[in-house]
């Protein structure tokens, strides 16, 4: 577990990577509505998408938004 280096492993992925973050009102890291979001450092073609949700399980609470983020809609 402690030997895992995400930057090294994810850099070998040959598909677009979408990081979906849960945000709650007042989060400092939240993106402005409608913005594309930042790229992940060192990972070309990656993106970060914020999804407002009441809990940590985004697929349970916001399945449509998570699916749209992954599909790029």
SULWO-V717892 format. One record per residue. N is the residue number from 0. RES is the residue in three letters. OMEGA is omega in whole degrees, 0 to 359 (999 if undefined). Layout:
N,RES,OMEGA ; N,RES,OMEGA
//
This chain:
0,UNK,184 ; 1,UNK,177 ; 2,UNK,181 ; 3,UNK,178 ; 4,UNK,184 ; 5,UNK,182 ; 6,UNK,180 ; 7,UNK,182 ; 8,UNK,183 ; 9,UNK,178 ; 10,UNK,179 ; 11,UNK,179 ; 12,UNK,183 ; 13,UNK,179 ; 14,UNK,176 ; 15,UNK,178 ; 16,UNK,177 ; 17,UNK,175 ; 18,UNK,181 ; 19,UNK,181 ; 20,UNK,172 ; 21,UNK,175 ; 22,UNK,174 ; 23,UNK,181 ; 24,UNK,178 ; 25,UNK,178 ; 26,UNK,179 ; 27,UNK,184 ; 28,UNK,184 ; 29,UNK,178 ; 30,UNK,175 ; 31,UNK,179 ; 32,UNK,178 ; 33,UNK,179 ; 34,UNK,183 ; 35,UNK,181 ; 36,UNK,182 ; 37,UNK,170 ; 38,UNK,174 ; 39,UNK,184 ; 40,UNK,176 ; 41,UNK,182 ; 42,UNK,179 ; 43,UNK,179 ; 44,UNK,179 ; 45,UNK,179 ; 46,UNK,175 ; 47,UNK,179 ; 48,UNK,177 ; 49,UNK,178 ; 50,UNK,177 ; 51,UNK,181 ; 52,UNK,181 ; 53,UNK,182 ; 54,UNK,184 ; 55,UNK,184 ; 56,UNK,185 ; 57,UNK,180 ; 58,UNK,178 ; 59,UNK,188 ; 60,UNK,183 ; 61,UNK,184 ; 62,UNK,181 ; 63,UNK,181 ; 64,UNK,179 ; 65,UNK,179 ; 66,UNK,179 ; 67,UNK,179 ; 68,UNK,181 ; 69,UNK,182 ; 70,UNK,177 ; 71,UNK,180 ; 72,UNK,999
//
